[in-house]
Amino acid sequence: MNQFDKNKIITLDIQDPQQINAALIQYQTLLNTDQAFNNQQFDVEFTLNSSNEQRRLQPSDAGQNLGLLKSALDKGQEGGSHYYDHEITDTTETYISEVILFAAALQYPEIKDTIVDTAKAIVAYTRRMNDTSEMWIDDMRVFGVEALYMLASSDLQYTYLLGQFFIPYWDDEHATQYESYLASLLTKHGWQPTLIKAFIWCDNPTFRTGMFKDDPYSDAVTYQPLGEYLKENPDQYDSFKQMVIERFQAKPVLLSSIDTTEEEDEDFSHHHPVLWLYQSLFSHSDFYDEDETLDAFVQQAFMASTLEDEAYDLEAHIRSQVTDTLVIASENALKERAEYLAYLARDERQYELNFGTQILKPLILAMPQGEQLWCYIENGEDRCALDALEEVELIPLAKAHAPEMSAQIEDHLCSFEYNNQGVTEELNSILDLVRGDLLTDHFGEESTIEHENGLITTLTVTADNDKGRLEARRQQYLRVIDVFYHALGKRELRKYMMESLTEGDEESLLSRQDYYRRYSQLPAPEATTSDADNEPLEPALSRDVQSIFSSFTDNDEMLYSKHFKHVDKVLRTSRELCRPTHWPEPHMGFMALASYQLHHDFNENLGDDITEHYFTT
């Protein structure tokens, strides 16, 4: 399967307008429910399924609109010529079925309403997201724009949808040359009302000025700016202002971004979207932080006043007519802020008694034999339910049954590994709240001692009868990990999880070897031996020994005191384990290990054949 192949396949007979209509309605549903994308990638393909054949759609399926299709594809940042000279097979990395479907659909006036509704669904999705990273078809093109362009080319009254499509938070480094879609329509049709409406309904100033200039860093124009047109045709100015009023009555301007980490709602009243619109009536290069240049620009004469005064006068009139705010944040930005605030609220309760287990419990109960699994976590009973537990897809299960735990998982997952492997990779972080609940001493009392020298010591004093409760909760935490280990298909847990459980003389929950026995699928005993009788090492001990060797031979890992303590705890317990013949291969890291062992032998006044081996390593 290719990297950008699609999973949601909508089949149709491309020659049948009723099937095209049905396919468009299916597509609308996916867009309106945010299911058309998967992990920020467009995930829909339309394929042919007729009585005669089944295949991917070809440019020729556009029928009489093949020329229209080519004019749409040719304007993309990579052009479209490479789509036309070969068949699109199952292995071809070409994803233009949406364009082909719209081109074919526009041949049939009887399904025009469905086409328009689908175009509006495309625009609505992009404005909900307001982020081109949520719009890619593959690594070169965004979705939707060709479809909207072809609709506008066929019926100019819908050009405003194309203007709306170009959201303010647009990646102008990677999604380039899309200004040509609106610019080509302006060049062909001039500043007629439909093109002026598209200008007014476009919330991205670069795309507005891009209608009449192709270099954002220059004042040079390719067509007459709208401001110049209005100055030459003052009788059109009232109609322009009325269109601006109608736009704000219908929909506020989409903000480019908001601070999603700000806990308080932003005050949008200081924004002046009408002034932003007026600033793009004329050609100018970016002002950046050049306030004086901007001031001079907005003070230029326009109509009976200045550009700035005309904008503020119209904005004051609009505010008297429109009760709602004139600007709005995207749904995606508001969702991100809500998720961030929820994260802060959860994090604040990280060490609260029973909070972590309360949000975890619905997820465990939703698993096969969930009641028995929860019983196992609580008291260690019903181990058979754990043994019977096979891999479960945790992300959709949490979404369906444990919303707070789902949010905790989402906080730590990477979009490119949105699966059980990703959960395994981040399990240590995902279980922060559970760990904060079960491993925190909720029963001790703090005692503060102020010393004569001014030093203050704070101690947590736990009664002897509460120490048993603490140990019981520590074991519950291990059993939580047991359940996740099984539910995740017994994947190898990350080093961070192992270290959190095994490191620390007083705080470790397991020895390293007990960890391997519990959370690794250990192989049969290896040929590594512990004495001259060639007795194989116990698998967990063998794994522990190998982990020491790995630490010393990892060129990217710094050696700290914990690594040398690990050597003492494992290798120094048996003289035979210290023998360099166990070392798998020559490596400079073993020089450090040999030096440390020699230092120990010297301090212990020990010398034998193993000591001699260190000198020849």
Buried (B, 14 or more C-beta within 10 A) or exposed (E): EEEBBBEBBBBBBBEBBEBBBBBBBBBBEBBBEEEBBBEBBBBBBBBBBBEEEEBBBBBEBBBEBBEBBBBBBBBBEEEBEEBBEEEBEEEEEBBBBBBBBBBBBBBBEEBBEBBBEBBBBBBBBBBBBBBBBBBBBBEEBBBBBBBBBBBBBBBBEBBBBBBBBBBBBBEBEEBEBBBBBBBBBBEEBEBEBBBBBBBBBBBBBBBBBBBBBBEBEEEEBBBBBBBBBBBEEEEBBEEBBEBBBBBBEEBBBBBBEBEBEEEEEBEBEEBBBBBBBBBBBBBBBEBEEEEEEBEEBBEEEBBEEBBBBBBBBBBEBBBEEBEEBBBBBBBBBBBBBEBBBBBEEBBEBBBBBEBBBBBBBBBBBBBEBBEBBBBBBBEBEBEEBBEEBEEBEBBEBBBEBBBBBBBBBBBBBEEEBBBBEBBBBBBBBBBBBBBBBBBBBBBBEEEEEEEEEEEEEEEEEBEEEBEEBBEEBBBBBBBBBBBBBBBBEBBEBBEEBBBBBBBEEEEBBBBBBBBBBBBBEEEEBBEBBBEEEEEBBBBBBBBBBBBBBEBBBEEEEEBEEEBBEBBEBBBEEBEBBBBBEBBEEEBEBBEBBBEBBBEBBEEEEBEEEBBEBBEEB
